[in-house]
């Protein structure tokens, strides 16, 4: 008996642009805030 090969690849899904934007904003805004605060505090070391 020949059985078809089993694919381990996940099925393709589509994601709306709005959901991608929200996801990036959810991660990016706190990341940018943290980097900016680190930069500001590092500048104090050189005064």
C-alpha positions as CSV (number, residue, x, y, z in Angstrom):
1,X,0.0,0.0,0.0
2,X,1.3,3.4,-1.0
3,X,0.5,6.2,1.3
4,X,1.0,9.8,0.4
5,X,4.0,11.5,2.2
6,X,3.1,13.3,5.4
7,X,4.0,17.0,5.2
8,X,5.3,18.6,8.4
9,X,5.0,22.1,7.0
10,X,2.4,24.3,8.6
11,X,-0.5,25.4,6.4
12,X,-0.3,28.8,4.9
13,X,-2.1,31.6,6.7
14,X,-2.8,35.1,5.8
15,X,-2.4,38.0,8.3
16,X,-4.0,41.4,7.8
17,X,-1.7,44.5,7.6
18,X,-3.5,46.0,10.6
19,X,-2.7,43.0,12.8
20,X,1.0,43.1,11.7
21,X,1.1,46.8,12.5
22,X,-0.4,46.3,15.9
23,X,2.0,43.5,16.7
24,X,5.0,45.6,15.7
25,X,3.7,48.6,17.6
26,X,3.2,46.4,20.7
27,X,6.8,45.4,20.6
28,X,8.4,48.4,19.0
29,X,7.1,51.2,21.1
30,X,8.4,49.8,24.5
31,X,11.6,48.8,22.7
32,X,12.2,52.3,21.4
33,X,11.4,53.8,24.8
34,X,13.8,51.5,26.5
35,X,16.6,52.2,24.0
36,X,16.1,56.0,24.3
37,X,16.1,55.8,28.1
38,X,19.3,53.8,28.1
39,X,20.9,56.3,25.7
40,X,19.9,59.2,27.9
41,X,21.3,57.6,31.0
42,X,24.5,56.7,29.2
43,X,25.0,60.3,28.2
44,X,25.0,61.2,32.0
45,X,28.2,59.0,32.4
46,X,30.1,61.3,30.0
47,X,29.2,64.7,31.7
